[in-house]
Amino acid sequence: MKRPNINILIFNKIFQIELIAKDTINKERKMLNAIISIKQLLNKIDFSAEIVPINDFDQLKELLIDLKNEPLNEVELKLIQRIIKI
């Protein structure tokens, strides 16, 4: 019986790990971009004059959409959900 080529097996496993790592990096990069975007929007708010609805997803989302003047992307929406949960 022929033994499988160990080099090929190892490189296949490393390739699978590499793909997972690249996917994780890409997701985290998108989250960092969303964090930067939301922080920039929040910096536009005069907190002494505006009540920021930090416990209401829909109201916070609408406030940020108004500040951004366009819809929030999927990652920004996920970030708002995380903000509400904390």
C-alpha atoms as an extended CHARMM CRD file, in Angstrom:
* protein
*
        86  EXT
         1         1  MET       CA              0.0000000000        0.0000000000        0.0000000000  PROA      1               0.0000000000
         2         2  LYS       CA              1.3480000000        3.3920000000       -0.9670000000  PROA      2               0.0000000000
         3         3  ARG       CA              1.8940000000        5.9030000000        1.8470000000  PROA      3               0.0000000000
         4         4  PRO       CA              0.3820000000        9.3490000000        1.3500000000  PROA      4               0.0000000000
         5         5  ASN       CA              2.8800000000       12.0600000000        0.6250000000  PROA      5               0.0000000000
         6         6  ILE       CA              3.4450000000       13.7180000000        4.0240000000  PROA      6               0.0000000000
         7         7  ASN       CA              4.5860000000       16.9710000000        2.4060000000  PROA      7               0.0000000000
         8         8  ILE       CA              1.3060000000       17.3140000000        0.5460000000  PROA      8               0.0000000000
         9         9  LEU       CA             -0.7070000000       16.5640000000        3.6880000000  PROA      9               0.0000000000
        10        10  ILE       CA              1.1890000000       19.1250000000        5.7400000000  PROA      10              0.0000000000
        11        11  PHE       CA              0.9180000000       21.8120000000        3.0650000000  PROA      11              0.0000000000
        12        12  ASN       CA             -2.8100000000       21.1560000000        2.6590000000  PROA      12              0.0000000000
        13        13  LYS       CA             -3.3180000000       21.5820000000        6.4000000000  PROA      13              0.0000000000
        14        14  ILE       CA             -1.1960000000       24.7510000000        6.4700000000  PROA      14              0.0000000000
        15        15  PHE       CA             -3.1680000000       26.0900000000        3.4900000000  PROA      15              0.0000000000
        16        16  GLN       CA             -6.4630000000       25.4690000000        5.3470000000  PROA      16              0.0000000000
        17        17  ILE       CA             -5.1260000000       27.2600000000        8.4380000000  PROA      17              0.0000000000
        18        18  GLU       CA             -3.9130000000       30.1300000000        6.2440000000  PROA      18              0.0000000000
        19        19  LEU       CA             -7.3710000000       30.5420000000        4.6810000000  PROA      19              0.0000000000
        20        20  ILE       CA             -8.9940000000       30.6640000000        8.1130000000  PROA      20              0.0000000000
        21        21  ALA       CA             -6.4360000000       33.2290000000        9.3010000000  PROA      21              0.0000000000
        22        22  LYS       CA             -6.9730000000       35.4160000000        6.2220000000  PROA      22              0.0000000000
        23        23  ASP       CA            -10.7340000000       35.2580000000        6.6870000000  PROA      23              0.0000000000
        24        24  THR       CA            -10.3800000000       36.2440000000       10.3500000000  PROA      24              0.0000000000
        25        25  ILE       CA             -8.0680000000       39.1370000000        9.4520000000  PROA      25              0.0000000000
        26        26  ASN       CA            -10.5210000000       40.3420000000        6.8050000000  PROA      26              0.0000000000
        27        27  LYS       CA            -13.4510000000       40.2420000000        9.2470000000  PROA      27              0.0000000000
        28        28  GLU       CA            -11.4690000000       42.0690000000       11.9290000000  PROA      28              0.0000000000
        29        29  ARG       CA            -10.3210000000       44.6950000000        9.4030000000  PROA      29              0.0000000000
        30        30  LYS       CA            -13.9460000000       45.3270000000        8.4690000000  PROA      30              0.0000000000
        31        31  MET       CA            -14.8530000000       45.6220000000       12.1660000000  PROA      31              0.0000000000
        32        32  LEU       CA            -11.9940000000       48.0910000000       12.7430000000  PROA      32              0.0000000000
        33        33  ASN       CA            -13.2230000000       50.1780000000        9.8030000000  PROA      33              0.0000000000
        34        34  ALA       CA            -16.7330000000       50.1360000000       11.2860000000  PROA      34              0.0000000000
        35        35  ILE       CA            -15.3640000000       51.2010000000       14.6830000000  PROA      35              0.0000000000
        36        36  ILE       CA            -13.5220000000       54.1150000000       13.0850000000  PROA      36              0.0000000000
        37        37  SER       CA            -16.6340000000       55.1160000000       11.1520000000  PROA      37              0.0000000000
        38        38  ILE       CA            -18.9310000000       54.9920000000       14.2060000000  PROA      38              0.0000000000
        39        39  LYS       CA            -16.4050000000       56.9080000000       16.3270000000  PROA      39              0.0000000000
        40        40  GLN       CA            -16.2370000000       59.6340000000       13.6650000000  PROA      40              0.0000000000
        41        41  LEU       CA            -20.0220000000       59.8500000000       13.6230000000  PROA      41              0.0000000000
        42        42  LEU       CA            -20.1920000000       59.9980000000       17.4180000000  PROA      42              0.0000000000
        43        43  ASN       CA            -17.6230000000       62.8020000000       17.4280000000  PROA      43              0.0000000000
        44        44  LYS       CA            -20.1540000000       64.9220000000       15.5090000000  PROA      44              0.0000000000
        45        45  ILE       CA            -22.5900000000       64.8030000000       18.4240000000  PROA      45              0.0000000000
        46        46  ASP       CA            -22.8580000000       67.5700000000       20.9850000000  PROA      46              0.0000000000
        47        47  PHE       CA            -23.4290000000       65.3100000000       23.9940000000  PROA      47              0.0000000000
        48        48  SER       CA            -24.4240000000       68.2700000000       26.1580000000  PROA      48              0.0000000000
        49        49  ALA       CA            -27.3200000000       69.0520000000       23.8250000000  PROA      49              0.0000000000
        50        50  GLU       CA            -28.2100000000       65.6240000000       22.4220000000  PROA      50              0.0000000000
        51        51  ILE       CA            -29.5450000000       62.5650000000       24.1960000000  PROA      51              0.0000000000
        52        52  VAL       CA            -27.8080000000       59.5390000000       22.7140000000  PROA      52              0.0000000000
        53        53  PRO       CA            -29.9730000000       56.4030000000       22.9010000000  PROA      53              0.0000000000
        54        54  ILE       CA            -27.2470000000       53.9300000000       23.8640000000  PROA      54              0.0000000000
        55        55  ASN       CA            -29.7210000000       51.2300000000       24.9290000000  PROA      55              0.0000000000
        56        56  ASP       CA            -32.0850000000       51.3790000000       21.9590000000  PROA      56              0.0000000000
        57        57  PHE       CA            -30.8060000000       49.7740000000       18.7500000000  PROA      57              0.0000000000
        58        58  ASP       CA            -33.3500000000       51.3720000000       16.4120000000  PROA      58              0.0000000000
        59        59  GLN       CA            -32.9600000000       54.8870000000       17.7920000000  PROA      59              0.0000000000
        60        60  LEU       CA            -29.1560000000       54.6940000000       17.8390000000  PROA      60              0.0000000000
        61        61  LYS       CA            -29.1730000000       53.3140000000       14.3110000000  PROA      61              0.0000000000
        62        62  GLU       CA            -31.3970000000       56.1630000000       13.0980000000  PROA      62              0.0000000000
        63        63  LEU       CA            -29.2240000000       58.7720000000       14.8140000000  PROA      63              0.0000000000
        64        64  LEU       CA            -26.0970000000       57.3800000000       13.1540000000  PROA      64              0.0000000000
        65        65  ILE       CA            -27.8150000000       57.1280000000        9.7610000000  PROA      65              0.0000000000
        66        66  ASP       CA            -28.8160000000       60.7880000000       10.0750000000  PROA      66              0.0000000000
        67        67  LEU       CA            -25.2340000000       61.7240000000       10.9110000000  PROA      67              0.0000000000
        68        68  LYS       CA            -23.8040000000       59.6160000000        8.1010000000  PROA      68              0.0000000000
        69        69  ASN       CA            -26.4220000000       60.7210000000        5.5470000000  PROA      69              0.0000000000
        70        70  GLU       CA            -26.5640000000       57.2010000000        4.1700000000  PROA      70              0.0000000000
        71        71  PRO       CA            -27.4480000000       53.7120000000        5.3900000000  PROA      71              0.0000000000
        72        72  LEU       CA            -25.0750000000       51.9370000000        7.7190000000  PROA      72              0.0000000000
        73        73  ASN       CA            -23.3320000000       48.8800000000        6.3490000000  PROA      73              0.0000000000
        74        74  GLU       CA            -23.7610000000       45.3720000000        7.7360000000  PROA      74              0.0000000000
        75        75  VAL       CA            -20.6570000000       45.5310000000        9.9230000000  PROA      75              0.0000000000
        76        76  GLU       CA            -21.6230000000       48.9280000000       11.3750000000  PROA      76              0.0000000000
        77        77  LEU       CA            -25.0300000000       47.4700000000       12.2690000000  PROA      77              0.0000000000
        78        78  LYS       CA            -23.3520000000       44.5120000000       13.9870000000  PROA      78              0.0000000000
        79        79  LEU       CA            -21.1750000000       46.9520000000       15.9160000000  PROA      79              0.0000000000
        80        80  ILE       CA            -24.2540000000       48.8590000000       17.1110000000  PROA      80              0.0000000000
        81        81  GLN       CA            -25.7210000000       45.5590000000       18.3280000000  PROA      81              0.0000000000
        82        82  ARG       CA            -22.5210000000       44.8950000000       20.2680000000  PROA      82              0.0000000000
        83        83  ILE       CA            -22.6190000000       48.4140000000       21.7450000000  PROA      83              0.0000000000
        84        84  ILE       CA            -26.1930000000       47.8900000000       22.9200000000  PROA      84              0.0000000000
        85        85  LYS       CA            -25.3220000000       44.5170000000       24.5320000000  PROA      85              0.0000000000
        86        86  ILE       CA            -22.3850000000       45.8290000000       26.5760000000  PROA      86              0.0000000000
